[in-house]
Amino acid sequence: MKAITLSDPSDKTSLALTEVETPTPAAGEVLVKVQAAGINRGDLLQAAGHYPPPPGASDIMGLECAGVIEDPNGHDFAQGDPVACLLAGGGYAEYVAVPVGQVMPLPKGYSPEEAASIVEVACTVYSNLVMLAGMRAGQKVLIHGGAGGIGTFAIQMAKAMGCEVMVTAGSEDKLQVCRRLGADVLINYREEDFAEVVKNQADVILDIMGAKYLDRNITAMAPDGHMVIIGMQGGVKGELNIGKLLSKRGTISATALRARDLEDKARICAAVVENVWPMLERGEISHQIHEVLPIADAARAHQMLADGLVTGTLVLRVDA
Amino acid sequence: MKAITLSDPSDKTSLALTEVETPTPAAGEVLVKVQAAGINRGDLLQAAGHYPPPPGASDIMGLECAGVIEDPNGHDFAQGDPVACLLAGGGYAEYVAVPVGQVMPLPKGYSPEEAASIVEVACTVYSNLVMLAGMRAGQKVLIHGGAGGIGTFAIQMAKAMGCEVMVTAGSEDKLQVCRRLGADVLINYREEDFAEVVKNQADVILDIMGAKYLDRNITAMAPDGHMVIIGMQGGVKGELNIGKLLSKRGTISATALRARDLEDKARICAAVVENVWPMLERGEISHQIHEVLPIADAARAHQMLADGLVTGTLVLRVDA
C-alpha cells in the first residue's frame, strides 16, 4: 500500500508517499481502508522525532482517520461499513489496522473528512473534562488557548453541557472566535492576568501551558477544583505551592491520550460515541475544516500547521 | 458549661477548663452532650495559633467527639441517643452544637471513648483514599508514615478492601507495627529510597510529607496513579515535573477535611457509616487508644502528643 513515510527525520520536507507493507490485523483488530486522516500537532512532533509511537503501534503518523471496513477479521462489522477511528498511529496510509474498541460509527450527517478530524479532539476533550475532571452542568470551566483546535471544541462541549466558560487567547480576533462559540468570559492574556480575573472560580481548568501557568491556575481554581494539563507549551518544570493547592482542596492531573491502554481507549471511544456524537448531530458542536489536501501533500500540510496558518483542522484525503 | 479554653496562645500550658456559654443549636444542628473528645494534631496546631477554625465554627478545640443527644432541635433523634460526631471545632466541652449531617451512630460494640477517637481518622482516610483517589481491590497503595494514627487506620482499611499495601516508616519497630496490621511491603525511609522500591507501582499514594516527597512520589506512582497529600511535614513548596507526571497520566490532590462545606461533610459521614463502620464492627480495623484523660488534663495531653510519646490516640473524658 501507499503511506507517508519520513526518509530524513532532520528534513520535514522529506515526508513523502512511498510503498510499504499493508498491515495485517492482529487478534482484536480490524483492517480499515482509509478515506481521510486528520492532522494533529502530535504528528508534527513525531515527524520532528519528539513523540515516538508507543510500543506495538504503527510507526506511520496519523492519530485519527475515517474510512470503511476492509477486513472485519471476525468482528461484528461488514466489509464497506463506514467507520471513524482513534489511532495510536498509522492513519497516513491507504490501510490501517485498528483495535476494535477504537472503531466508531461516524456521527450522523458527517463526511469522512469531517469525522477524521474530530475523533482525536473529541476523545481528548471528553476524556479529560468529563471522565477525569468530572465536569458537569453549572460549573465554571477555564479553557486556555480557547481559539485552538482543542479549545474551540472544549468551549462548545462545555456550553452544551450547561457550564459557564472562561477562555484565554492572545488576540481580540481569537477571543471573538471564542465568543461566537459561546464563551462567557474572554481574557486576552497579553493584556490581563487571567488568574486575577478568574480567581477562585474555576471548577475545571483545561491547561496547555504547563509550568508557566501552574501557580496561576491554582489561583484561578475554585474550592475542590480540578486542573488537567494536556500540553506543556510553557515549560515542563514549575514550582508547586502545595499549601495553596491544599487550601483549595485542589487536584492536578497531567494526561495524554496516545499511550493509554486498549481498555482505556475503548472506554473513552464508547463514551464519546454515546455522549459527544449526539452533540455533533444536534449541531451543539460545530467543527471547522481549514483544508482537505491530497495525502501526497502531507509535507505541505505539516508546514502550514507549523507556520500557524491554520484555523480549524487539516485533513489528508486518501484517494481510492 | 465547662470547656477547655486557651488564655494565652503563647503558653500551651494555659489550656484550662473554664466556664463558657453553652452553645445553642442553629437550624440544621443538634445539641450533643459530650462524653469523650478525641485529640488530633489539628488541635495542637490550633492551640499554637496555626489552624484557626473555619468561619462560623466554634473557636473551642476538638474535631471529633462522642456523646448523647441533648436537644434534637426538631431532627430525627431522641434525647439520650448515643452519637459520634465529626466537628469543625468545639469538642473539648460539655456540650457542642453539631450539623446534623455530621452526627453518626457509634459503630456497634464501641465505647464513646473509642468512637470519639475514630471519627476524624475514619473520615480522613475514607474520603481521601476511596472517595477522592478511587482506591479499589487489587490496587497497590503506598502509605507514608504507616505507623501513625492515619497510617495505621489506612493500612487496615486498604487491606480490608483487598489492596496490596506498601508503607514507609522511620524505624524497624514502627515497620513491625505496620506488618502486624497487614502491610505487605515495609520501607525504612532512613535506609532505603522508597521511590526506587515502589517505582511505577503505586496506584494510590497517601502522603503526609508534601514538598520533600513530591518528585519521589511521582517516581513511585503507577500509570494513572493518584497521590493525595494530606500533610506537609516536608515542606510546602516543591518542584513539580509536569512532564514526568504526564508520562504517568498522574493526578495529585491536596486536601483537608475541616474546611469542607456541610454538604460534603455529610456525604463523607454517610459513606463512612455505610462502609467503614462495618469494617470496625467485623474487626477488620482495630483502633488503639493510648490513654483516656480527664478533660481538665488537656494541657498535659497536648504535651504528650507534642513530645511524640503517644502510640494510638489520646481521648479526653468529660464527666457528667
Interface residues (C-beta under 8 A of the other chain):
Chain A: L132 G210 A211 L214 P223 D224 I229 M232 G235 V236 K237 G238 E239 L240 N241 I242 G243 L245 L246 S247 R249 G250 T251 I252 S253 A254 T255 A256 A259 R260 D264
Chain B: L132 G210 A211 L214 D224 I229 M232 G235 V236 K237 G238 E239 L240 N241 I242 G243 L245 L246 S247 R249 G250 T251 I252 S253 A254 T255 A256 A259 R260 D261 D264
